[in-house]
């Protein structure tokens, strides 16, 4: 069943947007709930950064914990029970998670609640929490510090060519270091993007056939082919409105966002995970056998090798980065950035012999 409405959008609050994975729609929705003295349930990293877990937030200062993607399976614990207690007490509750988590909550509750808002994210699949813990400990050992913060979708370099930013402290005592690793080079991200480390159910996701959320959000991949004027390089969200409740709430918060309505087909063209499960790799079972017997370094060598790009692609990215940095210093220049890929393709096609 297709959604009622589909939008490309992003928050007008640049600072909030920069701390979000894409267009910061979640933050606008969370503000709406907090203004009504409601409570938000979402996923945050644990204090030791070894796992992800659902937490409840009732204060704006805590929203930062829920912003951004967490690419590992989160612990639900007794969250469903807590949500039910809050709903029965008359509190407005916003529950955010994957499609299967939203569907699980709905079935646990057994009835509709007018004061419940459910928002899911288009999900590629849930990676193994055991693999993440091994990766985190491996990074700590390699750097000699303790992980204190993780940004799975750091946009410092680019919204589309994102990377992992890791914050470590005590290297040595009282010092702090920040590391940025491109998604193309980070072994954990490569194992995730190659679908090796997902749950068995993710390869046949039933939640993709039945959506019980009020709204669905995702990165608007392919935005330049649909609404290039909505891409300024800082992240654009895809929003699918699934219920009348979702429509009414989104209309209320839309004044805080720039948006454009698009067709469902155009919106999901770059997001096939909205309706299709990823294919199960032939190495999936072998990967998990190896994960329990190999060190992470050995696992990285076998399954997490960086993507190798051609000289042409690497040179194109380098020039694009230089031009973008120059435009940011000058100010503005977003229209130029939007068309940069097409111009650079022409330039590098013309100089192919020199690059080779």
C-alpha positions in Angstrom: 0.0 0.0 0.0 1.5 3.3 -1.1 1.8 6.2 1.4 -0.7 9.1 1.3 2.0 11.7 0.6 5.8 11.7 -0.1 8.2 14.6 0.4 11.8 15.7 0.0 12.5 17.9 2.9 15.0 19.3 5.4 15.0 21.4 8.6 15.7 25.1 8.4 17.8 24.8 11.5 21.3 24.3 10.0 23.0 23.3 13.3 20.4 20.6 14.1 20.6 19.4 10.5 24.4 19.0 10.7 24.1 16.8 13.7 21.6 14.6 12.0 22.1 11.9 9.4 20.1 13.6 6.7 17.4 16.4 6.9 16.6 16.4 10.6 12.9 15.5 10.3 13.1 13.5 13.5 14.3 16.6 15.5 11.3 18.6 14.2 8.9 15.9 15.2 10.6 15.4 18.6 10.2 19.2 19.3 6.5 18.9 18.5 6.1 16.1 21.1 8.2 17.8 23.8 6.2 21.0 23.4 3.2 18.9 24.4 5.0 17.5 27.4 5.4 14.2 25.7 8.1 11.6 25.8 10.3 10.2 23.0 11.7 6.7 22.7 14.6 6.2 20.4 18.0 4.6 20.0 21.2 5.9 21.7 24.7 4.5 22.1 25.5 3.1 25.5 28.0 5.0 27.7 30.9 2.7 26.8 30.0 2.8 23.1 29.9 -1.0 22.9 26.2 -1.3 22.2 23.0 0.6 21.2 19.8 0.7 23.3 16.4 2.3 23.5 16.1 5.2 25.9 13.4 7.7 26.9 13.9 11.4 26.4 11.8 14.2 27.9 14.4 17.1 27.7 15.6 18.9 24.6 19.2 18.7 25.8 19.0 14.9 25.5 17.8 14.8 21.9 21.3 14.8 20.5 21.6 11.2 21.8 18.9 10.1 19.5 20.0 11.9 16.4 21.9 10.2 13.7 22.0 6.6 12.5 23.2 3.7 14.7 24.3 0.9 12.5 23.8 -2.1 14.8 20.9 -3.9 16.4 19.6 -2.0 19.4 18.6 -3.6 22.8 14.8 -3.2 23.2 14.7 -4.5 26.8 11.4 -3.5 28.5 10.8 -0.5 26.3 7.5 -1.7 25.0 6.2 -2.1 28.6 7.3 1.4 29.5 5.6 2.8 26.4 2.4 1.2 27.4 2.5 2.7 30.9 3.1 6.2 29.5 0.3 5.8 27.0 -2.2 4.6 29.6 -1.1 7.6 31.7 -2.2 9.9 28.9 1.3 11.0 27.8 2.0 11.7 24.1 4.6 9.2 23.0 6.8 9.3 20.0 8.4 5.9 19.2 11.1 5.8 16.6 12.9 2.6 15.3 13.1 0.2 12.4 10.0 -1.1 10.7 10.1 -4.4 12.6 10.4 -2.6 16.0 7.4 -0.4 15.2 5.4 -3.4 14.1 6.5 -5.2 17.3 5.4 -2.4 19.5 2.0 -2.1 17.8 1.3 -5.8 18.2 2.5 -5.8 21.8 0.1 -3.0 22.6 -2.8 -4.8 21.0 -4.8 -1.7 20.4 -4.5 1.8 18.8 -3.7 4.8 21.0 -4.5 8.3 19.8 -1.5 9.6 21.8 1.0 7.3 20.1 3.1 8.5 17.1 5.3 5.9 15.4 8.0 6.8 13.0 10.3 4.2 11.3 13.4 4.5 9.2 13.9 2.7 5.9 16.2 -0.1 7.1 18.9 -1.8 5.1 19.3 -4.4 7.8 20.4 -4.7 11.4 24.1 -5.6 11.9 25.4 -7.9 14.6 25.9 -6.2 18.0 28.7 -8.8 18.7 30.6 -7.7 15.6 30.2 -4.0 16.6 31.7 -4.7 20.1 34.6 -6.5 18.6 35.2 -3.7 16.2 35.0 -1.0 18.9 37.5 -2.9 21.1 39.8 -3.4 18.1 39.7 0.4 17.5 40.5 1.1 21.1 43.4 -1.3 21.2 44.8 0.1 17.9 44.6 3.7 19.0 45.4 3.2 22.7 42.3 5.1 23.9 38.7 4.7 25.1 35.8 5.3 22.8 33.6 8.1 24.1 31.6 9.0 21.0 30.6 7.6 17.7 29.0 9.2 14.6 28.2 6.6 12.1 27.1 9.1 9.5 29.6 12.0 9.8 28.9 14.6 7.1 32.1 16.7 7.6 33.4 15.6 4.2 30.1 15.0 2.4 26.5 13.9 3.0 26.7 11.3 0.3 30.3 10.2 0.8 30.0 10.0 4.5 32.2 8.3 7.0 32.6 7.2 10.6 33.9 9.7 13.2 35.2 8.3 16.4 36.1 10.2 19.6 38.6 8.6 21.9 40.1 10.0 25.1 43.0 9.2 27.4 45.6 9.0 24.6 47.6 9.7 26.8 45.8 10.8 30.0 43.3 13.6 29.6 43.8 14.0 25.9 41.2 13.6 23.2 41.5 12.5 19.6 39.0 12.4 16.8 39.3 10.0 13.9 37.4 10.2 10.6 37.2 7.1 8.5 35.5 7.0 5.1 32.8 4.4 4.7 34.8 3.1 1.8 37.7 2.3 4.0 36.2 1.5 7.4 36.0 -2.4 7.8 32.9 -2.4 9.9 31.0 -0.3 7.4 32.2 -2.5 4.5 31.0 -5.6 6.3 27.6 -3.9 6.9 27.2 -2.5 3.3 28.2 -5.9 1.8 25.4 -7.5 3.9 27.6 -10.1 5.6 26.6 -9.3 9.2 22.8 -9.0 9.2 20.2 -11.0 11.1 18.7 -13.9 9.1 15.3 -12.2 9.2 16.7 -9.1 7.4 17.1 -11.1 4.2 13.4 -11.8 4.2 12.0 -8.8 6.1 8.2 -9.1 6.7 8.0 -5.5 7.9 8.6 -4.3 4.4 5.3 -5.9 3.4 3.3 -4.3 6.2 4.0 -0.8 7.5 2.4 0.1 10.8 4.1 3.4 11.3 2.6 6.9 10.9 5.6 8.2 9.1 8.7 6.7 7.5 11.9 8.7 7.0 15.2 8.0 5.1 18.0 9.7 3.3 16.7 10.9 -0.1 19.2 9.1 -2.2 19.0 10.2 -5.8 17.7 13.6 -4.9 19.6 15.2 -7.8 17.6 13.2 -10.3 14.3 14.1 -8.6 14.5 17.6 -7.1 18.1 19.0 -7.4 16.9 22.3 -5.9 16.4 20.4 -2.6 20.0 19.3 -2.4 22.5 21.8 -0.9 24.9 19.1 0.2 24.0 19.1 3.9 21.4 16.3 3.8 17.9 15.8 2.5 15.3 13.5 4.0 12.7 11.4 2.3 9.4 11.4 4.2 6.5 8.9 3.6 3.2 9.9 5.2 1.3 6.6 5.9 -1.6 7.6 8.1 -4.0 10.5 8.7 -2.3 11.1 12.1 1.1 11.3 10.4 -0.3 13.7 7.8 -1.7 16.1 10.4 1.4 16.1 12.5 3.7 16.6 9.5 1.6 19.5 8.2 2.0 21.1 11.6 5.8 20.8 11.7 6.3 21.6 8.0 6.6 25.3 8.7 10.0 24.5 10.2 11.2 22.8 7.0 11.8 23.3 3.4 10.0 20.7 1.4 8.7 19.5 -2.0 6.2 16.9 -2.7 7.3 14.1 -5.0 5.8 10.8 -6.3 6.3 7.6 -4.4 8.0 6.0 -7.4 10.5 8.9 -7.6 11.1 8.9 -3.8 11.9 5.3 -3.5 13.9 4.8 -6.7 17.1 5.4 -4.8 15.7 3.6 -1.7 14.8 0.1 -2.7 15.1 -1.0 1.0 11.7 0.6 1.4 10.1 -2.4 -0.3 12.8 -5.0 -0.9 15.1 -7.0 1.4 18.8 -7.2 0.6 20.1 -10.4 -0.9 21.7 -12.9 1.4 25.4 -13.2 0.5 26.8 -16.7 -0.2 29.5 -16.0 2.4 27.1 -15.0 5.2 27.2 -18.3 7.2 31.0 -18.5 6.7 31.3 -14.9 7.9 29.6 -15.7 11.2 31.7 -18.8 11.7 34.8 -16.8 11.2 33.6 -14.0 13.4 33.6 -16.4 16.4 37.0 -17.8 15.7 39.1 -15.0 14.1 40.5 -11.8 15.5 38.9 -8.7 14.1 42.1 -7.9 12.3 41.9 -11.3 10.5 38.2 -10.7 9.8 39.0 -7.3 8.3 41.5 -8.9 6.0 39.0 -11.4 4.7 35.8 -9.5 4.6 36.4 -5.7 5.1 38.9 -4.7 2.5 38.5 -1.1 1.4 36.7 -0.3 -1.9 39.3 0.5 -4.6 38.4 3.3 -6.9 39.9 4.1 -10.3 42.4 6.9 -10.6 39.8 8.9 -12.6 37.2 8.6 -9.7 39.8 9.5 -7.0 41.0 12.5 -9.0 37.4 13.6 -9.6 36.6 13.4 -5.9 39.7 15.3 -4.9 39.0 18.2 -7.2 35.3 18.3 -6.1 36.4 18.5 -2.5 38.8 21.3 -3.2 36.1 23.3 -5.1 33.5 22.7 -2.4 35.9 24.0 0.3 36.7 27.1 -1.8 32.9 27.8 -2.2 32.3 27.4 1.5 35.0 30.0 2.3 33.6 32.4 -0.3 30.0 31.8 0.9 27.0 30.3 -1.0 27.8 28.5 -4.1 25.4 25.7 -3.5 23.9 25.9 -7.1 27.4 25.4 -8.4 27.9 22.3 -6.1 24.7 20.7 -7.3 26.0 20.7 -10.9 29.6 19.9 -10.1 29.3 16.2 -10.8 28.2 16.7 -14.4 30.9 19.3 -15.1 33.7 17.1 -13.5 32.6 14.1 -15.6 33.1 16.2 -18.7 36.5 17.5 -17.6 37.8 14.0 -16.6 36.5 12.4 -19.8 38.4 15.0 -21.8 41.6 14.3 -19.8 41.3 10.5 -19.5 44.5 9.8 -21.4 46.5 12.0 -19.0 44.9 10.4 -15.9 45.6 6.9 -17.1 
